[in-house]
Amino acid sequence: MPVSYRIRLIAPSGYCHNQSAAARGVAALHAAGHRLENSEIIHRRRQRFAGSEAERLADINDIATLSPLPDILLAVRGGYGASRLLGDIRYADIATRLTGEQVALCGHSDFTAIQLALLAQTGLVTFSAPMLAGNFGAEPISDYTKDHFFGLLGQKSYTIHWSENTQQSFHGAGTLWGGNLAMLTSLVGTPWMPDISDGILVIEDVNEHPFRVERMLLQLYYTGILQRQQAVIIGSFSGATLSDYDQGYDFNTVWRYLSELSGVPFIQGLKFGHEPETVTLPIGADATLHCQLGEVALTLSGYPVPQGQE
């Protein structure tokens, strides 16, 4: 029997310019039997942001005093704005409220900044996951995305399988972390950058040329972060336009160069990021990664599992 979740919307980033997509997302989640709260924030706007600084900050800080807690806290969209809030988030209070509770805090893109800050400050596990407008409001909604989202949230351990084309072999276990690469690198040198060694770093981005992606990865290398990881999982990198000037310089060039430089395997092919089809990943959870002759398995555990109602 399908599980019904209480879902509370949050909007700490950009204004939801695609209001019709957000409305479709609300309708789709309602039609699936879920109960949505705080949907009035979809319409908030202050310049390019989803409301004033105080309003957007309250979406996050109010988590510390919510009673009862929802099953899922779901970001409306990304954009830009989360970085402005990092200095005023009540990290310890939020962690105290959520520790031991089976609540999934979900979003991606710009929301990566808040997720990594929570991980750095408190060790809280959150979910790089579909958002209301871009994913649940898509036409059509991706069954792949929905199945992975609700599939992972409904199980204490979850394995994702995919194929990659380098035929390399790897086996390791560690903390899964990362998300949007631009947001991750923006935190380097701040108190909100997780200090993780022997982790499994997963990255994705959109509208970034390969040379910009290489520059961000070099920043992680020069600060010693990249080479301390066991492996890097490559998600979706879309929206870049290559030209004759590049002369074959593409993302595969970047992955090979950084892997050789750092000594860390770069494992490609995961459907994760700014695409209609994307998996859900628990940021800060335990992960085991096995890659053999082009077949990859990522097993995840140690994350909140919302109970919902049947």
N, C-alpha and C positions, 0 to 999 in steps of 0.2 A: 504494500500500500504506500503511495507517495507520502513524503514527509512535508508538512507545512511549516514554514519558518516565519518568525517575526523579524522583519527587516527594517532597520532604521536607516534612513538616508542621511548622508553627510556631504557637504560641499565646501571643502577647504581650499579649493583651487580656482579655476577659471569659471566665468559665467557660462552657463549651458546655452550656447547660441542655437543649438538644434533642439528647440523646445518640442517639436513634433516627435523626435526620436525619444526624448525623455518620456513623453506621454505614452508612446508605444511600449517602452520598457515597463512603465507602471502597469499598463493594461496587461502585458504579457505575464508579469509576475503575479498579478491578481488572478488572472485566468488560471494560473497553475496552482492556485490555492494558498499563496503566501499573503501575509498581512504586512502592509507597508505603513511606516510611520514617518512623520516629518517631511512629507512630500511638498510642503509649501516652500521649502528652500530651493526647489528647482527654479523658481521664478526670481530669486534674489539677484540683484545686480548692483555693483558699484564699479564704474568704468569697465575694465575687462575682467573684473573679479566677480566671484559668486557671492557678493555682499561685502560689507565693510570688514575691516580687519577683525574687529571685535566679534562680528557675527560668525565669520569663518573659524576663528579661534575657538569660539564657544562650541561649535560642532565637535571639536576634538576634546576640549577640556571638560565638557559636560559628561563625557563618558565616565569620568571619575565619580559622578553622583547619580547616574541613571539607576532607577529602581522601579520596576524590575529591568534587568538587562535584556536587550533583544538577542536573538540568535545570531544575527548577521548585522554588521555595520557596513553599509555599501556606499562607496563614493559615487556621486552622480557623474562626474567626468574629471579629466585631468586639466591640461592647459598650463597655467602658471599661477602661482600664489602660495603654494605650500611653504616655499623657502622663507617667506616673510614671517611665518608663524613660529619657526623652530625655537627661537629664544624665549618664547612665552608659553610653551606647552608644559602642562603639569605632568611630567613624565612619571614621577614616583607615584603620584595619586592615581593616575590611570593604571599603572602596573598593579598597584595594590588592589584596585577594584576588579581587574580582569584576571589576576593570578588565581588559578584553580577553577575559573569559570570557562565554560565551553562556548566562547563567543568568537566569531570570525570577523576580524577587521579587514575589509577587502577594498582593493583598488590597485591601480598601476599608473604608469607614466609619471606625471608630476607627484603623485601620491607616494612614489618611491622615497622621496625625501623624508616624509613623516615616518614611513615604515622603517627605514634604516636608522633614523634618530631614535625611535623607540627601541630598536634592537640594541643600539650602542649604549643607550642610557639605562635600560632595564632588562634586556634579554627577552623582551616580549616577542612572541611569534605572531606574525600577521600574514596576510595572504595577498600575493601578487595575482590579481584575479580580474574577471570581467567587471565592467562598470555599467551603470544604469543606461546611459544614453547610447554610448558607442557599441555596446555588446547586446544587452537585453532589448535595446531599442532598434537593433539592426533589422533591415529588410532584405532577406529573411534572417531570423535568428539562427545562428549556427548550432545544430544539434551537437556537433563535436565539442564546442565550447561549453554548452549547457551540461552535457554528460560528464565532462571532466570536472566541472565546477561542483556540481551536486554529488558526483561520484566520490571525489576526494573528501568533501565535507562530511560525507556520511560514513567514512571508514577511518579506523585508527591507523591503518597502514595502507598505502596506495602506491602502485607501480605504474609508471608510464613507459611505454615501449615506443621506439622509433628506429628508423634506419639512417645511417650517415655514410658518406662516400669515401672516407679516407682509409678504411680498412685497418685502423689502428686498434691496439689492445690496451685496455686500462681497467683497473679495479681499485676502488678506494671508497672510503666513508668519511664523512665530516659534516660540518654545518653548511646547509644550503643558504646562500645569501646572494644579494644583488638586486637586479631589476633593471630599470631604465639606466643606461650607461651615462647619459648626460647628467642626470640627477645624482648618480653615484659619485661621479668625479667632482661635481660641485661641492661635495661634502669633505673632500680631502683636506686635511689640516684643521678641521673643525671638531668640536666635541661630539658631533652627530655622525661621525664616520665610524662604523664598527671596526673593532680591532680583532680580526679573525685570521688565524693561521690554520693551515691544513684544511681549509674549507673548500667547498665546491661552489664556484662563482658562476652565476648565470646572468647573462646580459642580453639586452635587446634595445633597439632604438628605431626611430623613424625620421625620414627627411634629413639624414646625415650622410654626407659623401664619405667614401672609404678613408680619405686622408684625414677627415675630422675624427672618425672613429679611431684610426691609428693614433692620432695625437692624444686622444683621451686614454687609450690603453697604455701609451708610453708614459703618461702621467702616473698611472697606477704602477708601472714598472719602475720608474725613477724614484718613486717614494717607497719602493720595497714591498708594495701590497701584492702585486701580481704574482711575483715569484714565490710568495709564501702560500699560494693556493695549490691544492692537489690537481685541480682541473678547472677548465673554463667551459661552460656549456653555452653555445651560441644559439640564441633565439632568432627572431625575425629582425632583419635590417632592411627596411623597404623605403621606397620613396626617393632614393638617390638617383640622379641622372648622370651617367658617365658620358664622356665625349672622346673624340679622337685624341685630344690632348693627353688622356690617361694612358693610352698605348698599352691596354691590357691590365693596367693597375686596377684591381677590383677587390672585393671583400676577401676572396680566397687568398689573394696576395697578402693582405693584412693579417689574416689568421696564421698563415705560414710564418710570416716574419716575426710576429709576436711570440708564437710558440717556440720557434728556434731561439729567439733572444732570451726568453724567460725559462725555457726548459719545461714549461707546463703544457700538457696536451689541451688542444682546443677541439672540442667535440661538437660537430655541427648537426643541423637538421631538426632541432626541436621546434615544434609549432608553439611559439610563445612570444607575445608582444602585441604590436599594433596591427593586428590582422583579424579578419572575421573568425578564423579558427585559432584558438589559443588555449593552452592548458592553464590550470591553476596551480601555483606553487606556494608552499608555506615558507615564508622567509624567516630564517632562524631555526628551522626544524632540522631533524636528523635526516641524513641522506646517505644512501649507498648507490654508487654509480658503477655500472659494469658495461664495458664496451668490448665487443669481440667480433672481428671480421664484419664490421658494418652494422651490427645489431647492438642496440643500446637499451639498457634497462635502468631506470632511475626509481629507486624505492624510497618512499618518504614516510616518516613517522614522527611522533613527538610534537604534535600540533593540536589545537583545540578542535573538538568534534561537536558541533552544535546538535542538540537533541531534537529540537522542533517538536511537532505533534503529528501523529499519524491519523 
